[in-house]
C-alpha cells in the first residue's frame, strides 16, 4: 500500500517529538524552529517562586501550577503545531487540568502562562507571545530581566494580544479575574 509522502512540517514534528534532550534541558517547537534551552539559573527560578507564592496566597480563585507543562498550540502559516513549555502555567484548581494530562496538552482551561527571559529573550517577547495568543491563553505574564520590567498581555486575538500593560520592577501590576489582585514586583529587582 502506497503512503503519501510526509510534508516538511510533518517531518519536523516527528523529529521534534523523537528528540532525546540531555537531562535538565528542554526542547520546544516554536514557529517551525526547534529550540533547546539549558536548565535555568537561580535568579530565573527565584522570579517564578515570587510569582507562585503571591498567586497561591492572594488569588481570588484557587490555582494549580505547573513549572514544566508542555502545551500544544495552533501554529501560523505552514508550520506544525507549536509545542511550548512555559516557565509557569496556572489553571483554576477546580478544573484539575493537569491530572491525567498528556505530556503535551491542549490549552483549554489554562488561565495564565509565565515566562522569565533568559538565553533567548526575543523568543519570549515575540514568538512565544504569538504562540500563546494563538492558543487562546487569556493572560501571558512576561518578566523581562534585560528591561527590568513586567508585562501582562491580555485579550488574545489571532496572532497577538490586544492589550498589554508594562511596569518597571517595584510597581504593582494588577492581575484581572480569575486572580483579582495586584502582583507586587518590589522583590524582582
JOLIN-V186450 format. One record per run of one state. SS is the DSSP state (H for helix, E for strand, L for the rest). FROM is the first residue (numbers start at 1). TO is the last residue. If there is no record, write none. Layout:
BEGIN
SS:FROM:TO ; SS:FROM:TO
END
This chain:
BEGIN
L:1:7 ; H:8:17 ; L:18:25 ; E:26:30 ; L:31:32 ; E:33:37 ; L:38:41 ; H:42:58 ; L:59:62 ; E:63:66 ; L:67:69 ; E:70:73 ; L:74:81 ; E:82:85 ; L:86:87 ; E:88:92 ; H:93:95 ; L:96:103 ; E:104:105 ; L:106:109 ; E:110:116 ; L:117:120 ; H:121:134 ; L:135:138 ; E:139:144 ; L:145:148 ; E:149:157 ; L:158:159 ; E:160:168 ; L:169:172 ; E:173:175 ; L:176:180 ; E:181:183 ; L:184:185 ; H:186:188 ; L:189:189
END
